[in-house]
Amino acid sequence: MATANAQPASDHAQTESVRLRLLEAEADGLTGSAASTLAAQQAMAGLGGLGALVHLRGDVPGELRLAAASGLGPDVTAAWARLRGDQDAPPVRAVRSGSGVWSADTTGGASGTASVPLPGPDGPIGALSVLTTGPGSPDPEQWSFLTAVAAWIARRTPRLGGDIPAWSRAAEGTGGGTDAELRMSELTVALAEAVSSMDVVRAVQERVLPPFGADGMLVEVIERDRLHILGSTGYSQDFLDEIEGVPLTTHTAATMVLRTGTPAFAESPAEFLRLFPPLESLMVASAKRAWAMLPLIASGRAIGCCVISFTQERSFSDEQRTLLTALSGLVAQALERARLYDAEHTRAQELQRGLLPRALPSLPSISAGARYLPAGQSDEVGGDWYDVIRLSSDRVALVVGDVMGHGVTEAVTMARLRTAVRTLADLDIPPDDLFAHLGDLVRGLGDDSYATCLYAEYDPVTRICTFSSAGHPLPIVVHPDGTVVRPGPAVDPPLGAAEPPFATHELHLPDNSLLVFCTDGLVESATRDIDEGLDQLERSVSRAVAQSTLSSAVRRDEELEPALDRLCDAVMADLLPDREHTDDDAVLLVVHTRGMPDGDVASFGLPDDPRAAGEARRHVREQLALWGLTDLEMTTELVVSELVGNVIRHASGPARMRLLRGTSLICEVYDASPTTPRIRRAASTDEGGRGLQLVAAVSRRWGTRFLSEGKCIWSEQPLTA
């Protein structure tokens, strides 16, 4: 058994308020146990339980008597009719302790019972209980809702008056057709406002079940000639598993109703068996005793079935049958529209996932975590993006961008820009040159096309981050001691409006620093300008870093990605607590930097004459012996001989060589010439021209990057075990 603190959760205060207003509206005019029964139905629906009970204090001290019940048959509720004060039942414990209680048991096929006290001026006056179906105790939001319903019952209890009725009368739920008719307009509005399929299910649950006194609901939809459960209330998981995914050719009440296209009403188990003779075991498993089975037909075709059920036998008047049939038509139309939205929504999510990195790469010089949050009321497709790109020599490019606007068009533009950035980054050109090319691309998209972007390169050897920004918020830097710094240089205008040259800035980053990138959707809103948002981001990052496990993970040399993911979650929750009502996409990218140890870097000057190749080979032999990499000696000598030989023959200026030991062995040869070496096809009779082919053959990767004073030709070889 477990005891839980049932404190309301602020994140779901709005949902609670809506449900309680609905309860107040539905209870208008109801007196006595009918109001408590309605509240029990709402509590059961809110927790997806099998049934609910309301107990009040009796005449005997400590005794609790059942005042109302919903969703439970007489065999179950009889056991709850009178509870002694010395019993260990959850309602008694809740009243005794004054707090929420969850007990794991299998009463009535449930997985447990959750009980909260009904507050009174002199202590609890009773308890509200729900027989739960989940694998454990309700979550904090469910406890909060249960507590709110209990308070509502307690406020109305003094107005109930009279003796506490027997449980059998309280659970009858005989809402009439006139009452349901009055709520027809409310259901119509709710269905018209429903966006997703689950919105339709909630509308049925909240607007159809209470007026008819129903305590069970099934909404099933047809997918690939099978019936799949979209939503349910008041059924055990075992029963749901039994009917989930049945073929339309199977004989069930739902499939038979769909074949005829005509609603079926069963006022008792006997009538159910008369209508559906082979289904006795299924009927018993459902634990229901009256049913309204309504085919959902939209645009002339069946799309599913809605079953409204009751734990007590009941009759359906002609007026009620007509009303339920009309309601099924409204539900079918709303569901058809909502499923179109669901399909588009799913495609939009898949498109966005395809446009963003599926996983951030694991690189020697950085670890990264990222979050993308679409605008709350959007189709989840927008123009924000982020990227982490591996460059030569264990360097890495970090990119964050934002295409102005929101929607599929902007997402396609974003995809083009992201592809262009990756292509240009692969050429190893500096950030300012990259932006010059990217700006041409944006201007070619049209006069009204604009995008902001920040492109940064981190070099683990120099520990310098070089970046350019075109209208984009600058990164926040967190030093290893927790100091938070925000760079101050002004940014250039957005791509599409700015003209070259673009400014380039440098940051020196101590080992184990953090770089925090974002898009304006994270820090700017209708109630907060971008400067205020960046200030809040700075405070939030500082707080999240102080509370994170990042430092201990660094000390223990553990993987940092989980700690960075948790840090991202904390910052997103702090900056955007109401995620469903954001009006812009938001990206957060957090990068932890690591410098290359000095002992893994070796630089050598080379003479400007034919002796350079021999000198380079000697340096390679000595350095690889020092590093214990003599198995790479032969291939590395070949690589540096060809690269240095090319410099002597075709380039100019003094040459130098650098060796880097990381997850691979990197050989770099520098010269002052801007010419690009290219692999050429050598004829069978040629005596030369195969040098770069040999370099490519023994290297995992090789290439050229251009510098302000010349170029660097580099080669990477994998380290053997």
Buried (B, 14 or more C-beta within 10 A) or exposed (E): EEBBEBEBBEBBEEBBEEBBEBBEEBBEEBEBBBBBBBBBBBBBBBBBBBBBBBBBBBEEEBBBBBBBBBBBBBEBBEEBBBBEBEBEBBBBBBBBEEBBBBBBBEBBBBBBBBBBBBBBEEEBBBBBBBBBBBEEBBEBBBBBBBBBBBBBBBEBBEEBEEEBBBBBEBBBBEBEBEBBBEBBEBBBEBBEEBBEBBBBBBBBBBBBBBBBBBBBBBBBBBEEEBBBBBBBBBBBBEBBEBBBEBEBEEEBBBBBBBEEEEBBBBBBBEBBBEBBEEBEEBBEBBBBBBBBBBBBBBEEEBBBBBBBBBBBBBEBEEEBBBBBBEBBBBBBBBBBBBBEBBEEBEBBBEBBEEBBBEEBEEBBBBBBBBBBBBBBEBBBBBBBBBBBBBBBBBBBBBBBBBBBBBBBBBBBBBBEBBEBBEEBBBEBBBBBBBBBBBBEBBBEBEEEBBBBBBBBBBBBBBBBBBBBBBBBBBBBBBEBEEEBEBBEBEBBBBBBBBEEEBBBBEBEBEBBBBBBBBBBBBBBBEEBEEEEBBBBBBEBBBBBBEEBBBBEBBEEEEEBBBBBBBBBBBBBEBBBEEBEEBEBBBBBBBBBBBBBEEEBBBEBEBEBEEEBBEBBBEBBBEBBEEBEBEEBBEBBBBBBBBBBBBBBEEBEEBBBBBBBBBEBBBBBBBBBBEEEBEEEEEEEEEEEEBBBEBBBEBBEBBBBBBEEEBBBBBBBBEBEE
